[in-house]
Amino acid sequence: MNSDNLNGLKSFIIKRLNLLKNKIRAEEANTSLFFLILLPITVMVLFLTFENVQLRREELDFVRSCETSLDLALADYDRQLWQEFGLWGVESNLLNQHKNEMEQNFVSDRHEVEIEISGIHNLEDTEQLRKQILRHMSVRSPFLAIEEIIKRIGNVGIMSEQLNNSSVLAEITSKSNLVDPEFIIANPDSAAGDLASLDVEIKPEDQETLEEMSNSELNTLSESSLEILAKLIEEAKTMIVPMYESTGNPVPANPLAPGSLQNITNFFDQFLLNYDIPIISRLQIQEYMLNYYPMQVTELEMSGNKTPLQTPDGRLHSDLHASGRKNEVEQIIFNTNDPDSAASKAKWGIRGICFTYHLIDNFTDEAKQSVYLLQATGISTAIAVVSIGHIVIDPQTLVYTITLIDSLSQAFADSDQLLAGEELTFPIGDLEININYRDLMRVFTLFKNEDNLLSGINNMRKKTVPGNFITAIKLDGCFRNSSICLSREYSDFIIKKP
């Protein structure tokens, strides 16, 4: 190859290299321009993405803080309320005690944040109390105890059926020989009997003295002789008047009259018949009350031995009673805040039930009626002797009074036995049922309106653990322009309404 060709080739290569170099320089300028435009946009997108992620994280922290606030509020349940009564609740003034901490520590200050917790339900609501009691007792009510109670209620039903079918209550007002004792004292001649049938001998000189007496002297003699009967009647009136008061009936002018007495017997007759109630839930509520609230009787006879009553967690009712929680069951049942008044109403209510039973039993028992006739004959004889034969009362007219007084005495003896924690045996036909004081409290409870019963339980609880306790809470939260609403509650026991 000659030198001219070689030089031409070199020149061509140099030209091509220069051309390629210029082209590369042009491409670098385009790439720089491209990155100069794209990079800010890319950085902006990255920063916006980071900001969004940061915001979402803070939103998540806010939600977590809301849930934590609810959990902390529920965790502040009142310990005494739980220990004393097995109920859950948080004081209303403690709901937002962690509010500032949650708002400051969980979320950045640069955001507008607000957390507010409020109560949805509280323990004052009887439905909420009912839920908690049923939840609490659903795992604590022994099945055998419920079965025994139902059996006893069945026996009470048999007794009430016999009371209802008995004709004795009608006989009290329909029998012609059942005379008002007050009427006998005011008009002894209306119940005059035969002196010869009393085997009383009046001496001739006494008879002459009697005939010589003036009217005023005869009246004085009559009053002194009738004092024997008047003392018995006054004693009976003293015993029976509080029974009218315990039933809410006004005390009649003649409380021992057969017609007046029917007010008491009708009350307890109806009382024993009206027990159409949802049995299981009512039993759980009443067993809760009888377990956590003390009665005036703190130990009961069971199988011949006295057993002290205690709460499910082992606290003795006698200790609760000694600490000032007196007669709480009676206060709930009889709707009073006075322990002594509640105990008295319970005592007289029990006496009224026992009196009704014994009155019917004594009127239908021929053997007892024969004994009462002998006692009435003795009283008539004593009156005839004191009055020197001036007043002779037919013993048969006094049988009602003697039956009434004996029924009252038996009722008093039974109530004293029950108040001592002992059992009573009531023969009902071929059955014999054992009843103690707590059984009768169960009977009283069964015929009390459930809402009133729950209200009474709440009122009695407030005496020991006062306060407004929230059982379900709601949280309203705001984060920037967003809002959230969460709720929690203690009881997970759901009651399906019919």
C-alpha positions as CSV (number, residue, x, y, z in Angstrom):
1,M,0.0,0.0,0.0
2,N,1.4,3.4,-1.0
3,S,1.7,6.3,1.3
4,D,-1.2,8.2,-0.2
5,N,-3.6,5.4,0.5
6,L,-2.3,5.0,4.0
7,N,-2.7,8.7,4.7
8,G,-6.2,8.6,3.3
9,L,-7.1,5.7,5.5
10,K,-5.7,7.4,8.6
11,S,-7.7,10.6,7.7
12,F,-10.9,8.6,7.3
13,I,-10.4,6.8,10.6
14,I,-9.7,10.1,12.4
15,K,-12.8,11.6,10.9
16,R,-14.9,8.6,12.0
17,L,-13.5,8.8,15.5
18,N,-14.1,12.5,15.7
19,L,-17.7,11.9,14.5
20,L,-18.2,9.2,17.1
21,K,-16.7,11.3,19.8
22,N,-19.0,14.2,19.0
23,K,-22.0,11.9,18.9
24,I,-21.1,10.5,22.4
25,R,-20.8,14.0,23.7
26,A,-24.2,14.8,22.4
27,E,-25.7,11.7,24.1
28,E,-24.1,12.6,27.4
29,A,-25.8,16.0,27.3
30,N,-29.2,14.4,26.6
31,T,-28.7,11.9,29.6
32,S,-27.7,14.7,31.9
33,L,-30.8,16.6,30.8
34,F,-32.9,13.6,31.4
35,F,-31.6,13.0,34.9
36,L,-31.8,16.7,35.6
37,I,-35.6,16.6,35.0
38,L,-36.3,13.1,36.5
39,L,-34.4,13.2,39.7
40,P,-36.4,15.9,41.5
41,I,-39.6,14.2,40.6
42,T,-38.2,10.9,41.8
43,V,-37.0,12.5,45.1
44,M,-40.4,14.2,45.6
45,V,-42.3,10.9,45.1
46,L,-39.9,9.2,47.5
47,F,-40.5,11.9,50.1
48,L,-44.2,11.8,49.6
49,T,-44.2,8.0,50.0
50,F,-42.2,8.3,53.2
51,E,-44.5,10.9,54.5
52,N,-47.5,8.8,53.8
53,V,-45.9,5.7,55.4
54,Q,-45.1,7.9,58.4
55,L,-48.7,9.1,58.6
56,R,-50.1,5.6,58.3
57,R,-47.8,4.4,61.0
58,E,-48.9,7.3,63.3
59,E,-52.6,6.5,62.4
60,L,-51.9,2.9,63.4
61,D,-50.2,4.1,66.7
62,F,-53.3,6.2,67.3
63,V,-55.6,3.2,66.8
64,R,-53.4,1.1,69.1
65,S,-53.5,3.9,71.7
66,C,-57.3,3.9,71.5
67,E,-57.5,0.2,72.0
68,T,-54.9,0.4,74.9
69,S,-57.0,3.2,76.5
70,L,-60.1,1.0,76.4
71,D,-58.1,-1.9,77.9
72,L,-56.6,0.3,80.6
73,A,-60.1,1.6,81.5
74,L,-61.5,-1.9,81.9
75,A,-58.4,-2.9,83.9
76,D,-59.3,-0.2,86.4
77,Y,-62.3,-2.2,87.6
78,D,-63.1,-1.7,91.3
79,R,-61.4,-4.4,93.3
80,Q,-63.7,-4.1,96.3
81,L,-66.8,-4.5,94.1
82,W,-65.4,-7.7,92.7
83,Q,-64.3,-9.1,96.0
84,E,-67.5,-8.3,97.9
85,F,-70.1,-9.1,95.2
86,G,-68.4,-10.7,92.2
87,L,-69.4,-7.8,89.9
88,W,-67.4,-5.9,87.3
89,G,-67.4,-2.2,87.0
90,V,-65.1,0.8,86.8
91,E,-65.8,4.2,88.4
92,S,-67.0,6.7,85.9
93,N,-64.4,9.3,87.0
94,L,-61.6,6.9,86.1
95,L,-62.5,6.4,82.5
96,N,-60.2,9.1,81.1
97,Q,-57.4,9.1,83.6
98,H,-54.9,7.8,80.9
99,K,-56.1,10.2,78.2
100,N,-53.2,12.6,78.4
101,E,-50.6,9.9,78.5
102,M,-52.1,8.2,75.4
103,E,-52.3,11.5,73.5
104,Q,-48.8,12.6,74.3
105,N,-46.8,9.4,74.1
106,F,-48.4,7.5,71.3
107,V,-48.9,10.2,68.7
108,S,-46.7,13.1,67.4
109,D,-47.5,16.5,68.7
110,R,-47.8,17.8,65.1
111,H,-51.2,16.1,64.7
112,E,-54.5,17.1,66.1
113,V,-55.6,14.2,68.3
114,E,-58.4,13.7,70.8
115,I,-59.5,10.7,72.8
116,E,-62.6,10.6,74.9
117,I,-64.1,7.6,76.7
118,S,-67.7,7.6,77.9
119,G,-69.9,5.0,79.6
120,I,-72.6,3.2,77.6
121,H,-74.1,1.1,80.5
122,N,-73.7,1.1,84.2
123,L,-74.4,-1.2,87.1
124,E,-77.5,0.9,88.0
125,D,-79.2,-0.6,84.9
126,T,-81.0,-3.7,86.2
127,E,-80.5,-5.4,82.8
128,Q,-76.8,-5.0,83.2
129,L,-76.8,-6.3,86.7
130,R,-79.0,-9.2,85.6
131,K,-76.4,-10.1,82.9
132,Q,-73.5,-10.0,85.3
133,I,-75.4,-12.1,87.9
134,L,-76.4,-14.7,85.4
135,R,-72.8,-14.8,84.0
136,H,-71.4,-15.1,87.5
137,M,-73.8,-17.7,88.8
138,S,-73.9,-19.8,85.6
139,V,-70.7,-21.5,86.7
140,R,-71.3,-21.3,90.4
141,S,-74.9,-22.5,90.9
142,P,-74.6,-26.2,91.8
143,F,-77.1,-28.2,89.8
144,L,-78.1,-30.4,92.7
145,A,-78.9,-27.3,94.8
146,I,-81.1,-26.0,92.1
147,E,-82.8,-29.4,91.8
148,E,-83.4,-29.4,95.5
149,I,-84.9,-25.9,95.4
150,I,-87.2,-26.8,92.6
151,K,-88.3,-29.9,94.5
152,R,-89.1,-27.7,97.5
153,I,-91.0,-25.3,95.4
154,G,-93.0,-28.2,94.2
155,N,-93.8,-29.0,97.8
156,V,-94.8,-25.4,98.3
157,G,-97.1,-25.8,95.3
158,I,-98.7,-28.9,96.8
159,M,-99.2,-27.0,100.1
160,S,-100.7,-24.0,98.3
161,E,-103.0,-26.3,96.3
162,Q,-104.3,-27.8,99.5
163,L,-104.7,-24.4,101.0
164,N,-106.6,-23.3,98.0
165,N,-108.9,-26.4,97.9
166,S,-109.5,-26.2,101.6
167,S,-113.0,-25.1,102.7
168,V,-111.7,-24.0,106.1
169,L,-111.2,-20.3,105.0
170,A,-114.8,-20.2,103.8
171,E,-116.0,-21.9,107.0
172,I,-114.3,-19.3,109.1
173,T,-116.8,-16.7,107.8
174,S,-119.8,-19.1,107.2
175,K,-120.0,-21.2,110.4
176,S,-122.7,-19.9,112.7
177,N,-120.8,-21.0,115.8
178,L,-117.7,-18.9,115.0
179,V,-118.5,-15.9,117.0
180,D,-116.3,-12.8,117.3
181,P,-114.7,-12.9,120.8
182,E,-115.2,-9.2,121.2
183,F,-118.9,-9.8,120.6
184,I,-119.0,-12.5,123.3
185,I,-117.5,-10.1,125.9
186,A,-119.9,-7.3,124.9
187,N,-123.0,-9.6,124.8
188,P,-122.4,-12.7,126.9
189,D,-126.1,-13.5,126.8
190,S,-125.8,-14.1,123.1
191,A,-123.6,-17.1,123.7
192,A,-125.4,-18.4,126.8
193,G,-125.0,-22.0,127.6
194,D,-126.5,-24.5,130.0
195,L,-125.1,-24.4,133.5
196,A,-125.9,-28.1,134.0
197,S,-123.6,-29.1,131.1
198,L,-120.7,-27.5,132.9
199,D,-121.0,-29.6,136.0
200,V,-121.0,-26.4,138.2
201,E,-122.9,-26.4,141.4
202,I,-124.1,-23.0,142.7
203,K,-124.9,-23.0,146.4
204,P,-128.4,-21.8,147.4
205,E,-127.1,-18.9,149.5
206,D,-124.9,-17.8,146.5
207,Q,-128.0,-17.9,144.3
208,E,-129.9,-15.8,146.8
209,T,-127.1,-13.3,146.9
210,L,-127.1,-13.1,143.1
211,E,-130.8,-12.4,143.0
212,E,-130.4,-9.6,145.6
213,M,-127.7,-7.8,143.6
214,S,-128.4,-4.5,141.8
215,N,-127.8,-4.0,138.1
216,S,-124.5,-2.1,138.8
217,E,-123.3,-4.9,141.0
218,L,-124.2,-7.5,138.4
219,N,-122.3,-5.5,135.8
220,T,-119.3,-5.4,138.1
221,L,-119.6,-9.1,138.6
222,S,-119.9,-9.7,134.9
223,E,-116.7,-7.6,134.1
224,S,-114.7,-9.4,136.8
225,S,-115.8,-12.8,135.5
226,L,-115.2,-12.0,131.9
227,E,-111.6,-10.8,132.6
228,I,-110.6,-14.5,132.3
229,L,-111.6,-14.4,128.6
230,A,-110.6,-10.8,128.1
231,K,-107.0,-11.5,129.0
232,L,-106.8,-14.3,126.5
233,I,-108.3,-12.0,123.8
234,E,-106.0,-9.2,124.5
235,E,-103.0,-11.5,124.3
236,A,-104.3,-12.8,121.0
237,K,-104.8,-9.3,119.6
238,T,-101.3,-8.3,120.6
239,M,-100.0,-11.3,118.6
240,I,-102.2,-10.9,115.5
241,V,-102.2,-7.2,114.9
242,P,-98.6,-7.1,113.5
243,M,-99.6,-9.8,111.0
244,Y,-102.1,-7.4,109.5
245,E,-99.4,-4.8,109.3
246,S,-96.9,-7.2,107.7
247,T,-99.4,-8.0,104.9
248,G,-100.2,-4.3,104.3
249,N,-103.8,-4.7,105.4
250,P,-105.3,-2.1,107.7
251,V,-105.9,-3.3,111.2
252,P,-109.7,-3.8,111.6
253,A,-111.6,-2.7,114.6
254,N,-112.1,-6.4,115.7
255,P,-108.9,-8.1,114.5
256,L,-110.0,-11.5,115.9
257,A,-113.3,-11.5,114.1
258,P,-113.7,-14.4,111.5
259,G,-114.4,-11.9,108.7
260,S,-111.4,-9.8,109.6
261,L,-109.1,-12.8,109.9
262,Q,-109.9,-13.8,106.3
263,N,-107.8,-10.7,105.1
264,I,-104.7,-12.5,106.5
265,T,-105.5,-15.9,105.2
266,N,-106.5,-14.7,101.8
267,F,-103.2,-12.7,101.5
268,F,-101.0,-15.7,102.3
269,D,-103.3,-18.0,100.2
270,Q,-102.7,-15.8,97.1
271,F,-99.1,-15.3,98.1
272,L,-98.5,-19.0,97.8
273,L,-100.3,-19.4,94.6
274,N,-98.7,-16.7,92.4
275,Y,-95.4,-18.2,91.4
276,D,-95.6,-18.2,87.6
277,I,-92.1,-17.1,86.9
278,P,-89.1,-17.9,84.7
279,I,-87.7,-20.5,87.1
280,I,-84.0,-20.9,86.2
281,S,-83.0,-17.3,85.9
282,R,-85.0,-16.3,89.0
283,L,-83.3,-19.1,91.0
284,Q,-79.9,-17.9,89.9
285,I,-80.6,-14.3,90.9
286,Q,-82.1,-15.3,94.3
287,E,-79.2,-17.8,95.0
288,Y,-76.7,-15.0,94.2
289,M,-78.5,-12.7,96.7
290,L,-78.6,-15.4,99.4
291,N,-75.0,-16.2,98.9
292,Y,-73.5,-12.7,98.8
293,Y,-75.9,-10.9,101.2
294,P,-76.3,-12.0,104.8
295,M,-79.7,-12.7,106.5
296,Q,-80.5,-12.3,110.2
297,V,-79.9,-16.0,110.4
298,T,-76.3,-16.8,109.7
299,E,-76.2,-20.5,110.3
300,L,-78.8,-23.2,109.4
301,E,-79.5,-26.7,110.6
302,M,-78.7,-29.3,107.9
303,S,-78.9,-33.0,108.6
304,G,-79.1,-32.3,112.3
305,N,-76.0,-30.1,112.4
306,K,-75.7,-26.3,112.4
307,T,-73.8,-25.1,109.3
308,P,-72.5,-21.6,109.1
309,L,-73.5,-19.8,105.9
310,Q,-70.7,-18.3,103.8
311,T,-70.1,-16.6,100.4
312,P,-68.8,-18.6,97.5
313,D,-65.3,-17.3,98.2
314,G,-65.4,-18.5,101.8
315,R,-66.4,-15.4,103.8
316,L,-68.7,-16.2,106.8
317,H,-72.0,-14.4,106.8
318,S,-71.7,-14.0,110.5
319,D,-68.5,-11.9,109.9
320,L,-70.4,-9.8,107.3
321,H,-73.2,-9.4,109.8
322,A,-70.8,-8.3,112.5
323,S,-69.1,-5.8,110.2
324,G,-72.4,-3.9,109.8
325,R,-74.1,-5.7,106.9
326,K,-77.2,-6.6,108.8
327,N,-80.3,-8.3,107.5
328,E,-79.5,-7.4,103.9
329,V,-81.6,-10.1,102.3
330,E,-84.6,-9.0,104.3
331,Q,-84.0,-5.4,103.3
332,I,-84.0,-6.4,99.7
333,I,-87.1,-8.5,99.9
334,F,-89.2,-6.1,102.0
335,N,-87.9,-2.9,100.2
336,T,-86.6,-1.1,103.3
337,N,-83.3,0.4,104.3
338,D,-83.9,-0.2,108.0
339,P,-82.3,-3.6,109.0
340,D,-84.4,-3.9,112.2
341,S,-87.7,-3.1,110.3
342,A,-86.8,-5.6,107.6
343,A,-86.1,-8.3,110.2
344,S,-89.4,-7.6,111.9
345,K,-91.3,-7.8,108.6
346,A,-89.7,-11.1,107.8
347,K,-90.5,-12.4,111.2
348,W,-94.1,-11.4,111.0
349,G,-94.4,-12.6,107.4
350,I,-93.1,-16.1,108.5
351,R,-95.5,-16.1,111.5
352,G,-98.4,-15.2,109.1
353,I,-97.6,-18.2,106.9
354,C,-97.2,-20.6,109.9
355,F,-100.4,-19.1,111.4
356,T,-102.4,-19.8,108.2
357,Y,-101.1,-23.4,108.0
358,H,-101.8,-24.1,111.7
359,L,-105.2,-22.4,111.6
360,I,-106.3,-24.7,108.7
361,D,-104.7,-27.7,110.3
362,N,-106.3,-27.1,113.7
363,F,-109.7,-26.5,112.3
364,T,-109.6,-29.7,110.2
365,D,-108.2,-32.0,113.0
366,E,-111.1,-33.5,114.9
367,A,-108.8,-34.7,117.7
368,K,-107.6,-31.1,118.3
369,Q,-111.1,-29.7,118.1
370,S,-112.0,-32.1,120.9
371,V,-109.1,-30.8,123.0
372,Y,-110.1,-27.2,122.3
373,L,-113.7,-28.0,123.4
374,L,-112.4,-29.3,126.7
375,Q,-110.3,-26.1,127.1
376,A,-113.3,-24.0,126.2
377,T,-115.4,-25.9,128.7
378,G,-112.8,-25.1,131.4
379,I,-112.9,-21.4,130.6
380,S,-116.7,-21.4,130.6
381,T,-116.7,-23.2,133.9
382,A,-114.3,-20.7,135.4
383,I,-116.4,-17.8,134.2
384,A,-119.6,-19.4,135.6
385,V,-117.9,-20.0,139.0
386,V,-116.6,-16.4,139.3
387,S,-119.9,-14.9,138.2
388,I,-121.8,-17.3,140.6
389,G,-123.8,-18.6,137.6
390,H,-124.8,-15.2,136.4
391,I,-122.8,-15.7,133.1
392,V,-122.8,-19.1,131.4
393,I,-121.1,-19.1,128.0
394,D,-121.6,-22.0,125.6
395,P,-118.2,-23.8,125.3
396,Q,-118.8,-24.4,121.6
397,T,-118.8,-20.7,120.9
398,L,-115.3,-20.4,122.5
399,V,-113.8,-23.2,120.4
400,Y,-113.0,-20.7,117.6
401,T,-111.2,-18.4,120.1
402,I,-109.2,-21.2,121.6
403,T,-108.3,-22.5,118.1
404,L,-107.2,-19.1,117.1
405,I,-105.1,-18.5,120.1
406,D,-103.4,-22.0,119.8
407,S,-102.7,-21.4,116.1
408,L,-101.0,-18.1,117.0
409,S,-99.0,-19.7,119.8
410,Q,-97.8,-22.5,117.4
411,A,-96.9,-19.8,114.7
412,F,-94.8,-17.9,117.3
413,A,-93.1,-21.1,118.4
414,D,-92.4,-22.0,114.7
415,S,-90.9,-18.6,113.9
416,D,-88.7,-18.7,117.0
417,Q,-87.4,-22.1,115.9
418,L,-86.7,-20.8,112.3
419,L,-85.0,-17.7,113.6
420,A,-82.8,-19.9,115.7
421,G,-81.6,-21.5,112.4
422,E,-83.5,-24.8,113.0
423,E,-85.7,-26.7,110.5
424,L,-89.4,-27.2,110.7
425,T,-91.3,-30.2,109.6
426,F,-94.7,-29.5,108.0
427,P,-96.9,-32.6,107.3
428,I,-98.9,-31.9,104.2
429,G,-101.1,-34.9,103.6
430,D,-98.8,-37.9,103.2
431,L,-95.8,-35.6,102.7
432,E,-93.4,-34.2,105.2
433,I,-91.4,-31.2,104.1
434,N,-88.5,-29.7,106.0
435,I,-88.3,-25.9,105.8
436,N,-85.7,-23.6,107.2
437,Y,-85.4,-19.8,107.4
438,R,-83.6,-19.5,104.0
439,D,-86.2,-21.6,102.3
440,L,-88.9,-19.1,103.4
441,M,-86.7,-16.2,102.2
442,R,-86.6,-18.1,98.8
443,V,-90.4,-18.2,98.9
444,F,-90.7,-14.5,99.6
445,T,-88.1,-13.8,96.8
446,L,-90.0,-15.8,94.2
447,F,-93.0,-13.6,94.4
448,K,-91.1,-10.3,94.1
449,N,-90.9,-8.5,90.8
450,E,-87.5,-9.3,89.2
451,D,-86.7,-5.6,88.4
452,N,-87.6,-4.7,92.0
453,L,-85.4,-7.5,93.3
454,L,-82.4,-6.4,91.1
455,S,-83.0,-2.7,92.2
456,G,-82.9,-3.9,95.8
457,I,-79.7,-5.8,95.3
458,N,-78.2,-2.7,93.7
459,N,-79.3,-0.4,96.5
460,M,-77.9,-2.8,99.1
461,R,-74.6,-3.1,97.2
462,K,-74.3,0.7,97.3
463,K,-74.3,0.7,101.1
464,T,-71.1,-1.4,101.1
465,V,-69.5,-0.2,97.8
466,P,-70.9,3.2,96.8
467,G,-70.2,4.6,93.4
468,N,-71.4,4.9,89.8
469,F,-69.8,1.8,88.1
470,I,-69.6,1.6,84.4
471,T,-70.0,-1.8,82.8
472,A,-69.7,-0.9,79.1
473,I,-67.6,1.9,77.6
474,K,-67.3,3.7,74.3
475,L,-64.3,5.6,72.9
476,D,-64.6,8.4,70.4
477,G,-61.3,9.5,68.8
478,C,-60.2,12.1,66.3
479,F,-57.0,12.0,64.3
480,R,-56.5,14.9,61.9
481,N,-59.7,14.7,59.8
482,S,-60.5,11.1,60.6
483,S,-62.5,9.6,63.5
484,I,-62.8,6.3,65.2
485,C,-65.4,4.7,67.5
486,L,-64.6,1.6,69.6
487,S,-66.5,-0.1,72.5
488,R,-65.9,-2.7,75.1
489,E,-67.8,-4.3,78.0
490,Y,-67.1,-6.6,80.9
491,S,-69.9,-9.1,80.5
492,D,-69.7,-11.6,77.6
493,F,-72.9,-13.3,78.8
494,I,-75.5,-12.8,76.1
495,I,-79.1,-13.2,77.1
496,K,-81.4,-14.1,74.2
497,K,-84.8,-12.5,74.8
498,P,-87.9,-14.4,73.7
